[in-house]
Amino acid sequence: MKKAVLLFCVFIFYSQFAYSQDEAVLNYPLTAQTAETFRAVCARIAQHPVIKGNFEQEKIISRLNRSLKSSGNFIITSGLGMVWETINPFASTLVLGKDFLIQSRPGGQRTVLSAQGNETFLGMAQVISGVFSGNARALENNFEIFFSGSASSWEMALIPLDKTLNAFAQRIIMKGDNVIKAIWISEQNGDSIKYILTNHIFQAALNANETALFSLP
């Protein structure tokens, strides 16, 4: 179960990189000249404390030569974490806090997974937090970064420097403008996940019901 939950979290978001246009950013390592634009992009992402929208996910399992698709709603908050509400093909809700996961299923059943003692989970939680909070320093400290484009239309690739993270995620490629629109994660085992994020809505804070999602049962 832990492995399945971790696979879902690592949002976020990989497709088989047989698509050359998606790998093109790997030709552009971050330089002193592009670092300013990269940091400006991170700052634009960070200016929204709460982002809500819809997601489409495609998980490609290479050894089985098949893909699994799902869709639903997401909430990303720089203060508490993220919520992934899957609607299709099966209803479920996953809440990613700073040091815990809560998985909810129809009928009200909630399962908590602690991050204590799980270095992979803690590392990926930091990655996710860094990406969606626009923490440029955290990304620069933990990844080899590739970047191309402008502040209004960009693409970046992240290759983990940490061995624990690299053993799971080979690389992460993202595209966007003032928000992240697409994420591809390529795993070392050949599997991949692709997320498309749409219909972004910005809020100053979570409402009471949304905040309650982060309460431990």
HUBEL-V257331 format. One record per residue. N is the residue number from 1. RES is the residue in three letters. OMEGA is omega in radians with two decimals (NA if undefined). NEAR is the number of other ideal C-beta (glycine too) atoms within 8 Angstrom. Layout:
n:res:omega:near
N:RES:OMEGA:NEAR
N:RES:OMEGA:NEAR
This chain:
n:res:omega:near
1:MET:-3.14:6
2:LYS:-3.12:8
3:LYS:-3.13:6
4:ALA:-3.13:7
5:VAL:3.14:12
6:LEU:3.11:12
7:LEU:3.14:9
8:PHE:-3.08:8
9:CYS:-3.03:14
10:VAL:-3.07:14
11:PHE:0.60:11
12:ILE:2.08:10
13:PHE:NA:15
14:TYR:3.04:14
15:SER:3.06:11
16:GLN:-3.04:8
17:PHE:2.99:11
18:ALA:-3.10:4
19:TYR:-3.00:8
20:SER:-3.10:6
21:GLN:3.13:5
22:ASP:3.14:10
23:GLU:-3.05:9
24:ALA:-3.12:10
25:VAL:3.12:13
26:LEU:3.06:8
27:ASN:-3.04:6
28:TYR:3.07:10
29:PRO:-3.13:6
30:LEU:3.14:10
31:THR:3.09:6
32:ALA:-3.12:4
33:GLN:-3.09:5
34:THR:-3.11:11
35:ALA:-3.14:10
36:GLU:3.12:7
37:THR:3.09:12
38:PHE:-3.13:14
39:ARG:3.07:9
40:ALA:3.08:9
41:VAL:3.13:14
42:CYS:3.14:12
43:ALA:3.13:10
44:ARG:3.11:10
45:ILE:-3.06:14
46:ALA:-3.06:10
47:GLN:3.14:6
48:HIS:-3.10:8
49:PRO:3.12:8
50:VAL:3.09:13
51:ILE:3.10:14
52:LYS:3.11:11
53:GLY:3.14:11
54:ASN:3.08:10
55:PHE:2.95:14
56:GLU:-3.11:10
57:GLN:3.01:12
58:GLU:3.10:10
59:LYS:3.14:12
60:ILE:3.13:13
61:ILE:-2.98:10
62:SER:-3.06:10
63:ARG:3.11:7
64:LEU:-3.12:5
65:ASN:3.13:5
66:ARG:3.12:6
67:SER:3.12:7
68:LEU:-3.10:7
69:LYS:3.08:9
70:SER:-3.12:11
71:SER:-3.13:10
72:GLY:-3.08:11
73:ASN:3.10:10
74:PHE:2.98:14
75:ILE:3.09:13
76:ILE:3.11:9
77:THR:-3.10:11
78:SER:-3.09:9
79:GLY:-3.02:4
80:LEU:-3.09:8
81:GLY:-3.06:10
82:MET:3.06:12
83:VAL:3.06:12
84:TRP:-3.14:13
85:GLU:3.13:11
86:THR:3.12:12
87:ILE:3.14:7
88:ASN:0.05:7
89:PRO:-3.14:4
90:PHE:-3.11:6
91:ALA:3.04:7
92:SER:3.12:10
93:THR:3.10:12
94:LEU:3.10:15
95:VAL:3.11:13
96:LEU:3.06:11
97:GLY:-3.11:10
98:LYS:-3.13:7
99:ASP:3.13:8
100:PHE:3.01:10
101:LEU:3.01:13
102:ILE:3.10:16
103:GLN:-3.11:12
104:SER:3.12:11
105:ARG:3.10:8
106:PRO:-3.09:5
107:GLY:3.07:4
108:GLY:3.14:5
109:GLN:-3.14:6
110:ARG:-3.14:9
111:THR:-3.12:8
112:VAL:3.05:9
113:LEU:3.13:12
114:SER:3.11:8
115:ALA:-3.06:11
116:GLN:3.11:5
117:GLY:-3.12:5
118:ASN:-3.05:9
119:GLU:-3.14:7
120:THR:3.14:11
121:PHE:-3.12:13
122:LEU:3.14:10
123:GLY:-3.13:11
124:MET:3.08:14
125:ALA:3.10:13
126:GLN:3.11:10
127:VAL:-3.11:15
128:ILE:3.12:14
129:SER:-3.14:13
130:GLY:-3.11:11
131:VAL:-3.01:12
132:PHE:3.05:13
133:SER:3.13:9
134:GLY:-3.11:11
135:ASN:-3.07:10
136:ALA:-3.10:10
137:ARG:3.13:6
138:ALA:3.13:10
139:LEU:-3.13:13
140:GLU:-3.14:9
141:ASN:-3.00:6
142:ASN:-3.05:12
143:PHE:2.81:11
144:GLU:-2.97:7
145:ILE:3.03:12
146:PHE:-3.04:14
147:PHE:3.03:16
148:SER:3.10:11
149:GLY:-3.12:7
150:SER:3.14:6
151:ALA:-3.11:7
152:SER:3.10:6
153:SER:-2.97:5
154:TRP:3.05:15
155:GLU:3.10:11
156:MET:3.07:13
157:ALA:3.14:13
158:LEU:3.06:15
159:ILE:-3.05:11
160:PRO:3.04:11
161:LEU:-3.13:8
162:ASP:-3.08:8
163:LYS:-3.13:5
164:THR:3.13:9
165:LEU:-3.09:14
166:ASN:3.12:12
167:ALA:-3.13:7
168:PHE:-3.09:11
169:ALA:3.14:15
170:GLN:3.09:7
171:ARG:3.12:12
172:ILE:3.09:15
173:ILE:-3.11:15
174:MET:3.05:14
175:LYS:3.09:8
176:GLY:3.05:11
177:ASP:3.03:7
178:ASN:3.04:6
179:VAL:3.07:10
180:ILE:-3.10:11
181:LYS:-3.09:9
182:ALA:3.11:12
183:ILE:3.03:14
184:TRP:3.09:16
185:ILE:3.12:14
186:SER:-3.09:12
187:GLU:-3.11:12
188:GLN:-3.11:8
189:ASN:3.12:6
190:GLY:3.08:7
191:ASP:3.14:11
192:SER:3.11:15
193:ILE:3.09:17
194:LYS:3.07:14
195:TYR:2.97:13
196:ILE:-3.11:8
197:LEU:-3.07:14
198:THR:3.04:9
199:ASN:-3.12:5
200:HIS:3.05:9
201:ILE:-3.10:7
202:PHE:3.09:7
203:GLN:3.09:10
204:ALA:-3.11:4
205:ALA:3.05:6
206:LEU:2.99:10
207:ASN:-3.04:7
208:ALA:-3.13:6
209:ASN:3.13:6
210:GLU:3.10:9
211:THR:-3.13:10
212:ALA:3.14:7
213:LEU:-3.11:11
214:PHE:3.13:9
215:SER:3.11:6
216:LEU:3.13:5
217:PRO:NA:5
